[in-house]
Amino acid sequence: MASREQMENIQSPRDTQRAPRSCVQCSRRKIKCSKRIPCEGCIRRGDADSCTREVVKINGRLTIAVDPIPEARTISPEQLVDENLNLRARIEQLESLLTASNVQFPENILNDEVQAEPPEDIVTTFEGLHLGGGPEDSTQETPGDPVFSDNILYLLPIRESSLKIVQFSLGTLGWVHCALNAPKFLAEHDLFWNGLESNHRKGLENHGWITVYLSVLAVGAYFMEEGASCDLHYLHEGYSGHQAPACSNERLVEVAHTWYTAALGELYRSGFYSSPQLSTLQSLAILGLLHRNFGEIHREYFLLGLAINVARTLGLDHLGQEGNKVQALSVASRWNQRTDRELGRRLWWTFVICDWMTVFSRPSSISPGTFTSDLDVQKDNSHQDVIFSQSSSGAAINDWAPSPLEYHVILSKIANIIHTHSRSTFKASPKGVWEVLRKLDKISEGLPNHLKSSEIPNLGSQNNHSHMHWTLIQRGSLNSLLQACRVNLCFSNLSRLLETGEDEFSLQDCGHQAATRLVETQQWTQTSTGNKLWGTTASLMAAAGDN
């Protein structure tokens, strides 16, 4: 990590007409430089990690010379290996500077004494690497906003890497939160990057959208597998012509946490506390996949309560179903488009499921009968847009693929059963537990084929980027949830069993069988990506405790 003294020693850039291509070390020594980064001289001296070009001002804009991307046929495999190693060293160095620049703002977000960084710091240095053009006047009213935008640029991957992460995030896990219409978000992603490449910063000023964007990136990076990260480049690298070194799982978690933290900071800057916005709900639903993985249990609970209140303010709880008149005229104007109403219903039920499924560990905020929004696959015309799904040829496969929303509907039924049981006066009785187990059995028997744990579709050699990969994760997650519910319900009767010694409904055997089946089937019903979901881990812990 760079110290404060190191940051203060960074000299103010000089004004010039052209960015020098020689490195700083060779210029100081007044020796010939090979004009590549790292240069041959620094490599011989063992200073490859610190080989950088001078940052200068051209027409008032900070910039740095960037090597042109060479054609692949002129680079040998050995040179590519060396270049990847050097890039990794540069990334680590830049990350240390990022930490020193106090970009981890959420820890200090409520501290009024935190001062904005100077506008000409090491973060601003890299803003023009992939984004050409002259300076542009900021329209922000807050003095710190331009610097903050520079920090966001520093955190972003290049456009190609961003698109891959977004497509992976929406294609693999978009059905979990149901917070986005994938085609619409991808179109917004293109507009955002088109603006950046044209040197227009308006996209960075839309803090609500940036919050959603960073949330999608965080989820994508966290659940992405190690082998899929080989093309991950960052804007501040200044080079993106070749394959980057693959990130380890630990490194991907660190990258995800950085974007997760940045998303929370953007959420604060979006003004969620004074103005209800749909983007607030979308980002909170997406970030909900990561809170427990990062150990933020209390944050998850607090933000879920916030999401429920914002959703009620926007009228997501009273969207009824298609064909019925929206109850509140003040709400109807926000939901003129059918796809928006369908998104609102799906998003509302995401919060309902999260609220009801955790009813045994914390109070519920939503009561049945207090909302009208209905969830139905047949009445939802845009349900296939929950995920990004394309065949290898680029053609949509929505005509034959199972609906990703079916999992959401089944989860809502399970959540309703659990929530109703928790409110029942007979919840502690063996008969009450047995009746709930029978309801869960009926759900298991009525599952569509692609969600049955006994059905293993022939998906051939499709890898984790396959359009059908999400069905495997859905099946594994649903199997884990159903078995974990059975284990927990049977465990709730354990104290009575120990007192009386009677087990007329064989609840002990039922719980043990559920735990055994969960552990035995986990290896073929779940994927490596699905195993990272917190629910899967919690289910296995419950099963292990029963055994």
MARSELUM-547636 format. One record per residue (C-alpha): x, y, z. Coordinates in pm, whole numbers, plus 32768, in hexadecimal, padded with zeros to 4 digits. Each point is the difference from the previous one (the first is absolute). Example, Ala and Ser with C-alpha at 12.3 -4.5 7.8 and 13.67 -1.06 7.14 Angstrom:
# MARSELUM-547636
<<84CE,7E3E,830C>>
<<8089,8158,7FBE>>
# end
This chain:
# MARSELUM-547636
<<8000,8000,8000>>
<<8082,8155,7FA6>>
<<8048,80E0,812A>>
<<7F8B,8165,802B>>
<<8164,8079,7FC6>>
<<800C,7F4A,7EB3>>
<<7EBD,809F,7F92>>
<<8078,8159,8065>>
<<8143,7FD1,7F3E>>
<<7F42,7FE7,7EB8>>
<<806C,8136,7F41>>
<<7F12,80E3,7F4B>>
<<7FFB,7FAA,7E8C>>
<<80AA,80F2,7F14>>
<<7F5E,80A3,7ED2>>
<<8076,7F81,7EAF>>
<<7F8A,7FC4,7E9D>>
<<804A,7E8D,7FED>>
<<800B,7EE9,8100>>
<<8160,7F6D,801B>>
<<8025,7E92,7FA5>>
<<8142,7FCD,80C3>>
<<7FD4,7F82,8163>>
<<8040,80DC,812F>>
<<8131,7F39,8072>>
<<80B4,8016,7EB1>>
<<7FAE,8172,7FE1>>
<<8093,8048,8154>>
<<8139,7F38,7FB1>>
<<8011,80A7,7EA8>>
<<8032,7EB4,7F51>>
<<7F5C,7F6C,7ECD>>
<<7EAF,7F5B,8042>>
<<7F64,7EEB,7F30>>
<<7EB7,80C1,8025>>
<<7F37,7ED1,806A>>
<<7F6B,7FC0,8157>>
<<80B7,7F63,80A9>>
<<8132,806E,7F3C>>
<<8134,7F2A,7FCA>>
<<80D6,80DA,80E2>>
<<7F15,7FE2,812A>>
<<7FE4,7E8A,7FCA>>
<<817C,7FDE,800B>>
<<8011,80D3,813B>>
<<7EEB,7F36,80A6>>
<<7F15,812D,8008>>
<<7EF6,7F78,7F13>>
<<7EEB,8030,8103>>
<<8048,8174,8024>>
<<8034,8048,7E8E>>
<<7F01,8108,7FA3>>
<<7FE1,8125,7F14>>
<<7FE2,8165,8074>>
<<7EA4,808D,8032>>
<<7FE4,8152,7F55>>
<<7F00,810B,7FB4>>
<<7F99,8033,7E97>>
<<7F09,811B,7FC9>>
<<7FAE,7FF6,8171>>
<<7FB1,7E8B,8002>>
<<80CA,7EFA,80B6>>
<<8078,7EEC,7F1A>>
<<810C,7EFC,7FD2>>
<<8092,7F5F,7ECA>>
<<7F6C,7EAB,7FB1>>
<<809E,7EF3,7F2A>>
<<7F40,7FAC,7EC3>>
<<7F6A,7EA5,7FFB>>
<<80E7,7F24,7F2F>>
<<7F7A,7EF7,7F1A>>
<<7FF8,7EA7,809C>>
<<80DC,7F68,7EF2>>
<<8126,80DE,8060>>
<<8005,7F87,8169>>
<<809B,7EB8,8069>>
<<7F6A,7F28,8116>>
<<812D,804A,80DD>>
<<7FCA,8175,7FD6>>
<<7E91,7FD8,8058>>
<<8058,7F48,8140>>
<<80F6,8111,8062>>
<<7F05,810E,7FAD>>
<<7EF0,7F58,80D1>>
<<80EB,7FE9,8129>>
<<805B,816E,7FDB>>
<<7E93,8063,7FE4>>
<<7FB2,7F42,813C>>
<<8113,80BA,80B7>>
<<7F7C,814C,7F7D>>
<<7E9F,7FAB,806E>>
<<8075,7FAF,8160>>
<<80BE,8148,800E>>
<<7ED3,80C7,7F88>>
<<7F1B,7F50,80F6>>
<<80E2,8066,811D>>
<<7FE5,8168,7F8A>>
<<7E88,7FDA,7FEB>>
<<7FF3,7F93,816B>>
<<80DA,8126,8066>>
<<7F1D,80F5,7F4B>>
<<7EEC,7FB3,80FB>>
<<7F0F,7F83,7EF9>>
<<7F68,7F13,8100>>
<<7F01,810A,8055>>
<<7EDB,7F3D,8099>>
<<80B7,7FDA,814E>>
<<8014,817D,8014>>
<<7EC1,804F,7F48>>
<<7F58,809B,812F>>
<<8132,80C3,806F>>
<<7FCD,816D,7FA9>>
<<816F,8047,803D>>
<<8077,7F24,7EE1>>
<<80A3,80E3,7EFF>>
<<7FED,7FCB,7E89>>
<<8145,7FA0,7F58>>
<<80B8,8104,7F31>>
<<7F85,8000,7E97>>
<<815B,7FB4,7F7A>>
<<805C,7EBD,80AF>>
<<8078,7EAD,7F8C>>
<<7E9A,7F94,7FB9>>
<<7FC6,811A,7F09>>
<<8143,7FA2,7F54>>
<<7F61,7EDB,7F4E>>
<<7EB4,8096,7F95>>
<<806F,803A,7E9A>>
<<80A9,7EB6,7FB9>>
<<7EDD,7F69,7F41>>
<<7F2F,813A,7FE5>>
<<808B,8109,7F19>>
<<7F90,8165,7FD0>>
<<8025,8155,809C>>
<<7F95,807D,8153>>
<<7E96,802E,8052>>
<<7F5C,80E2,8101>>
<<7F56,7F48,8119>>
<<7E91,8040,8043>>
<<8016,7F79,8161>>
<<7FA1,80E7,8118>>
<<80CB,7F4B,810A>>
<<8176,8050,7FF3>>
<<8061,7E97,8044>>
<<7F32,7F66,7EE9>>
<<80FE,8020,7EE3>>
<<8103,7F54,80D5>>
<<7F07,7EF5,805B>>
<<7FB9,7FC3,7E8F>>
<<8175,7FD2,7FCA>>
<<8001,7EFC,8114>>
<<7EE5,7F44,7F56>>
<<80BE,8004,7EB7>>
<<812B,7F74,80B7>>
<<7F2F,7EDB,807B>>
<<7F5F,7FA5,7EB4>>
<<8073,7EED,7F16>>
<<8026,804D,7E8F>>
<<7EC7,7FE9,7F2C>>
<<8041,7EA1,7F7A>>
<<8046,7F74,815B>>
<<7ED3,80B7,808D>>
<<7F1A,7F69,7EFB>>
<<807B,7EA0,804B>>
<<7FCC,802C,8176>>
<<7EA7,8098,7FD2>>
<<7F92,7EEC,7F12>>
<<8081,7EF8,80F2>>
<<7F57,80A8,8129>>
<<7EAF,8024,7F54>>
<<8011,7EB5,7F47>>
<<8063,7F2D,812B>>
<<7F58,80A9,812A>>
<<7F04,80FC,7F7A>>
<<7EE6,7F15,8065>>
<<8065,8011,8172>>
<<7FB1,8171,8033>>
<<7F19,803A,7ED2>>
<<8061,816E,8019>>
<<8048,804C,7E93>>
<<7F84,7FD2,7E9F>>
<<8144,7F80,7F6B>>
<<7FD6,8089,7E9B>>
<<7FA8,8159,8086>>
<<8128,8008,80ED>>
<<80F1,7F8F,7EF0>>
<<7F80,811A,7F22>>
<<803C,80F6,811E>>
<<815A,7F6A,802A>>
<<804D,804A,7E92>>
<<7F83,8167,8021>>
<<80D4,8034,8136>>
<<813F,7F89,7F58>>
<<7FB4,80B8,7EBC>>
<<7FEC,813A,80D0>>
<<8148,7FBE,80B4>>
<<80B4,7FBA,7EBB>>
<<7F7A,814A,7F7B>>
<<8083,80AC,813A>>
<<7EA3,8049,8088>>
<<7FE8,7FD9,8179>>
<<7E86,8014,8023>>
<<7FED,7E8B,803F>>
<<80DE,8023,8132>>
<<7F12,8103,808F>>
<<7EE0,7F07,8001>>
<<8058,7F71,8153>>
<<7ECC,7F20,8009>>
<<8062,7F4C,7EC0>>
<<816F,7FEE,8066>>
<<7F92,7F59,8145>>
<<7F49,7EF3,7F3C>>
<<8125,7FDB,7F10>>
<<8100,7FD2,8115>>
<<7F16,7F0A,80AD>>
<<7FEB,7F2D,7EC4>>
<<817B,800A,7FDC>>
<<8030,7F9A,816C>>
<<7F18,7ED5,7FE3>>
<<809E,7F99,7EB6>>
<<8163,8010,8088>>
<<7FAC,7F46,8142>>
<<7F52,7EDB,7F59>>
<<80E0,7FF5,7ECD>>
<<80E6,7ED5,7FEF>>
<<8177,8021,7FFB>>
<<8026,7F95,7E96>>
<<7F01,80FC,7F84>>
<<80C4,812E,807B>>
<<811F,7FEE,7F06>>
<<7F7B,8129,7F3B>>
<<7FD1,80E8,8128>>
<<80AB,814F,7FB7>>
<<7FD8,8150,80AE>>
<<7FEB,815F,7F77>>
<<812E,8071,80C9>>
<<80E4,7EF7,7F67>>
<<802E,80C3,7EBF>>
<<801D,7EBC,7F3D>>
<<7F01,7EFB,7F97>>
<<8088,7F53,7ECD>>
<<8049,7EAA,808F>>
<<7F76,7F05,80EE>>
<<802D,8066,816A>>
<<807F,7F0C,8107>>
<<7EE2,7F36,8090>>
<<7F8C,8075,8155>>
<<7FF5,7F0C,8122>>
<<7EB9,7FCD,80B9>>
<<808B,80CD,8120>>
<<8056,811C,7F13>>
<<7EA5,7FF7,7F65>>
<<7F67,801E,815B>>
<<80D9,8132,8042>>
<<7F95,809F,7EB7>>
<<7E93,7FB2,804E>>
<<801E,809B,815A>>
<<8097,813D,7F69>>
<<7ED8,8025,7F13>>
<<7F0E,7FA1,8118>>
<<808D,8113,80DC>>
<<7FFB,80FB,7EE3>>
<<7E93,7FA9,7FB6>>
<<7FA1,8050,8168>>
<<80B0,814E,7FE3>>
<<7F4B,8052,7EBB>>
<<7EBB,7F9C,80A8>>
<<803E,810B,8105>>
<<804E,8104,7EF6>>
<<7EC1,7FA8,7F41>>
<<7F33,809E,8117>>
<<7F39,7EC6,8053>>
<<7FAF,808D,8159>>
<<7F37,8123,7F73>>
<<7F7F,7F8F,7EAD>>
<<7F71,7EA2,7FBC>>
<<808D,7F6F,7EBE>>
<<7FD6,7EB6,7F4B>>
<<817B,7FED,7FD8>>
<<801F,7FF6,817C>>
<<7F28,7EC8,800D>>
<<80B9,7F5E,7EDF>>
<<8156,8035,809A>>
<<7F8D,7F8D,815B>>
<<7F6E,7EC1,7F6C>>
<<8140,7FB4,7F41>>
<<80E8,8050,8123>>
<<7F2B,7F17,80D4>>
<<80BE,7EDF,7F61>>
<<8143,8074,80A5>>
<<7FB5,8089,815B>>
<<801F,7EB7,80BC>>
<<8124,7F8C,7F2D>>
<<80BB,8133,807B>>
<<7F8C,7FCC,8166>>
<<7F0D,8126,7FFC>>
<<7ED1,7F59,80A2>>
<<7F82,813A,80AE>>
<<8030,80D0,7EC6>>
<<7F2D,7F06,7F42>>
<<7EE4,8024,80FC>>
<<8010,817C,800B>>
<<800A,8028,7E86>>
<<7EE7,7F05,7FCE>>
<<7F24,80D4,80E1>>
<<8063,8133,7F38>>
<<7FAD,7F4E,7EB9>>
<<7EA9,7F96,807C>>
<<7FA7,8163,8068>>
<<807C,8096,7EB9>>
<<7F40,7EF6,7F3E>>
<<7EC1,805A,80B7>>
<<803B,8170,7FBD>>
<<8020,7FBB,7E8C>>
<<7ECD,7F21,8003>>
<<80A4,7EB4,7FA9>>
<<7F1E,7F53,80FB>>
<<7EBE,8069,7F4F>>
<<8041,7FAE,7E94>>
<<7EFE,7EE7,7FFF>>
<<8017,7F2F,7EC6>>
<<7FDA,804C,7E8F>>
<<7E97,8044,7FA2>>
<<7FB0,809D,814F>>
<<7FFB,8175,8039>>
<<8120,8085,80CE>>
<<7F66,806C,8149>>
<<80AF,814B,8041>>
<<7FEE,8106,7EEE>>
<<8132,80AD,8091>>
<<80BF,7EC0,7FC8>>
<<7F78,7FB0,7EA6>>
<<80C8,8112,7F55>>
<<8144,7F56,8065>>
<<7F95,7EB7,7F68>>
<<7F77,8059,7EAA>>
<<80C8,7EF3,7F4E>>
<<7F9F,7E96,8031>>
<<8169,7F8E,8012>>
<<803A,80F7,811B>>
<<7ED4,7F7B,80C0>>
<<8076,7E9C,7FD1>>
<<815B,805F,8079>>
<<7F62,80AB,812E>>
<<7F3D,7EC7,805F>>
<<8130,7F21,7FE2>>
<<80D2,80F1,80CB>>
<<7EF7,801D,810F>>
<<7FF1,7E87,8024>>
<<817A,7FF3,8020>>
<<7FE0,80CF,813C>>
<<7ED4,7F35,8079>>
<<80C5,7EBC,7FDB>>
<<812D,8091,80B6>>
<<7F1E,807F,8118>>
<<7F39,7EC0,802F>>
<<8118,7F01,7FDD>>
<<80BE,8094,8128>>
<<7ED1,801A,80E5>>
<<8091,7F0D,8101>>
<<8133,80D9,803D>>
<<7F6C,8160,7FF1>>
<<7EAD,80AF,7FF7>>
<<7F42,800F,7EB9>>
<<7FA6,8151,7F67>>
<<7EFB,7F8B,7F03>>
<<7EB4,7F5F,805A>>
<<7F2F,7F2E,7F0F>>
<<7ED0,80BB,7F84>>
<<80A5,8156,800F>>
<<8066,8000,7E90>>
<<7F62,7FAB,7EB2>>
<<8129,7FCC,7F17>>
<<7FE2,7EA8,7F66>>
<<8115,7F22,7F77>>
<<7FA0,7F23,7EDB>>
<<80D9,7F75,7EE8>>
<<7EDF,7FE9,7F0A>>
<<7F94,816A,8036>>
<<8160,808E,7FF5>>
<<805F,8048,7E96>>
<<8162,8072,804F>>
<<8067,7EE7,80EC>>
<<8105,7F7E,7F0B>>
<<80B1,8151,8016>>
<<805D,7FBA,816B>>
<<8145,7F67,7F83>>
<<80EF,803C,7EE0>>
<<7FDF,7ED0,7F20>>
<<809C,7FCC,7EAB>>
<<8071,7ED8,7F36>>
<<815F,7FF0,7F74>>
<<7F81,808F,7EB9>>
<<7F71,812D,80B2>>
<<7E94,7FA2,7FC3>>
<<7F0F,8012,8121>>
<<7F8C,7EB1,808A>>
<<7ECE,8080,80B8>>
<<7F13,7F31,7F28>>
<<8057,7EB4,80A0>>
<<80C0,8041,8141>>
<<7F4B,7FCE,814C>>
<<7F98,813D,80AF>>
<<80FB,8082,8100>>
<<7ED9,8091,80C0>>
<<7F78,7EA8,805E>>
<<8108,7FE6,8110>>
<<7F8E,814F,808D>>
<<7E94,7F8E,8006>>
<<8057,7EBB,80B4>>
<<80D4,80BC,80FD>>
<<7EDA,80E5,8047>>
<<7F29,7ECF,8050>>
<<8108,7F70,80E8>>
<<802E,8150,80AB>>
<<7E87,801C,8034>>
<<7FF7,7EA6,80A0>>
<<8120,8051,80EB>>
<<7F73,8155,805B>>
<<7EA3,7F75,8044>>
<<8090,7EEA,80D8>>
<<80CB,80F8,80CC>>
<<7EC3,80C2,8054>>
<<7F36,7ECA,8055>>
<<7FA8,7FAD,8169>>
<<804B,7E93,7FB0>>
<<815B,803B,7F74>>
<<80A6,7F49,8123>>
<<7F1D,7ED0,7FEF>>
<<8073,7EC3,7F4B>>
<<7EC0,7FFE,7F33>>
<<8038,8168,7F92>>
<<8160,7FAB,7F8C>>
<<7F84,7EC8,7F4E>>
<<7EF7,80C8,7F43>>
<<8105,80FA,7F88>>
<<80DE,7EE0,7F8D>>
<<7EDF,7F76,7F32>>
<<7FD3,8155,7F5A>>
<<8170,8006,7FA4>>
<<7FDE,7EA0,7F72>>
<<7EE5,8076,7F1E>>
<<80DB,8119,7F7F>>
<<8119,7F08,7FB9>>
<<7F13,7F1B,7F44>>
<<7F7B,811D,7F2A>>
<<814E,8090,7F93>>
<<803C,8032,7E8A>>
<<80F3,7F07,7F6C>>
<<8127,80EE,7FEB>>
<<7FEC,803D,8178>>
<<7FD4,7E9A,8079>>
<<8136,7F7D,80AE>>
<<7FBB,7EA6,7F6D>>
<<8010,808A,7E9E>>
<<815A,8032,7F68>>
<<7FD0,8095,7EA5>>
<<80FE,7FAC,7EF7>>
<<80B3,814B,7FD7>>
<<812D,7F69,7F53>>
<<8145,80B9,8031>>
<<7F63,8151,804D>>
<<80E2,80C6,80E3>>
<<7FB5,8103,810A>>
<<7FBD,810A,7EFA>>
<<7EF2,7F2D,7F61>>
<<7EA3,808A,7FDC>>
<<7F7F,7ED1,80C4>>
<<80F3,801F,8122>>
<<7F03,80C3,80CE>>
<<7F0F,7ED8,8004>>
<<8109,7F2C,80AC>>
<<8032,810A,810A>>
<<7E89,8025,802F>>
<<7FD1,7E8A,802F>>
<<811E,7FE4,80F7>>
<<7F90,8130,80C7>>
<<7E96,7F8B,800F>>
<<8067,7EA3,806E>>
<<80D9,8097,8113>>
<<7EE8,80E4,8073>>
<<7EF4,7EF2,8011>>
<<80DE,7F0D,80BD>>
<<807D,810F,80ED>>
<<7E98,8065,804D>>
<<7FB0,7E97,8057>>
<<8134,7FE7,80DE>>
<<7FAF,8141,80BB>>
<<7E91,7FA6,802E>>
<<8057,7EAC,808F>>
<<810D,8097,80DA>>
<<7EFD,80EB,8099>>
<<7F53,7ECD,8091>>
<<813E,7F76,809E>>
<<7FC8,8092,815B>>
<<7EA2,7F68,8015>>
<<808A,7EB3,7F8B>>
<<8109,8004,8111>>
<<7EFB,8054,8109>>
<<7EF7,7F01,7FA2>>
<<80C4,7EFA,7F40>>
<<7EDD,7FEA,7F0B>>
<<801D,8036,7E8A>>
<<7EB0,7F98,7F6E>>
<<8041,80AF,7EB4>>
<<8168,7F7D,7FDA>>
<<8085,8162,7FEC>>
<<815B,7F99,8072>>
<<8021,7F08,7EE2>>
<<7F70,80FB,7F0B>>
<<8100,8107,8065>>
<<811F,7F0A,7FF0>>
<<7F96,7F89,7EA5>>
<<7FE8,8166,7F83>>
<<815B,8052,8083>>
<<8095,7EC5,7F6A>>
<<7F5C,803D,7EAF>>
<<8079,8167,7FFB>>
<<8169,7F9D,803B>>
<<7FF5,7EDA,7F0E>>
<<7F62,80BB,7EDE>>
<<80BE,8145,802E>>
<<8121,7F92,7F23>>
<<7F2A,7FCB,7ECB>>
<<7EDF,80F0,8038>>
<<80D7,8132,803E>>
<<8109,80B7,7F39>>
<<8138,80B4,8076>>
<<7F52,814D,7FC5>>
<<7ECB,7F8E,80BE>>
<<80D6,7F8A,8123>>
<<8067,816A,803A>>
<<7E98,8064,8049>>
<<7FD3,8035,8173>>
<<7EC3,7F2B,800A>>
<<80BF,7ED0,7F86>>
<<8106,8025,810F>>
<<7EF9,8033,810D>>
<<7F44,7ECA,7F89>>
<<8135,7F27,801A>>
<<8047,8087,815C>>
<<7EA0,7FA4,806A>>
<<8027,7EA4,7F6F>>
<<8150,7FCD,80A9>>
<<7F6B,8068,814D>>
<<7EE9,7F02,7FDC>>
<<80F0,7EE9,7FAE>>
# end
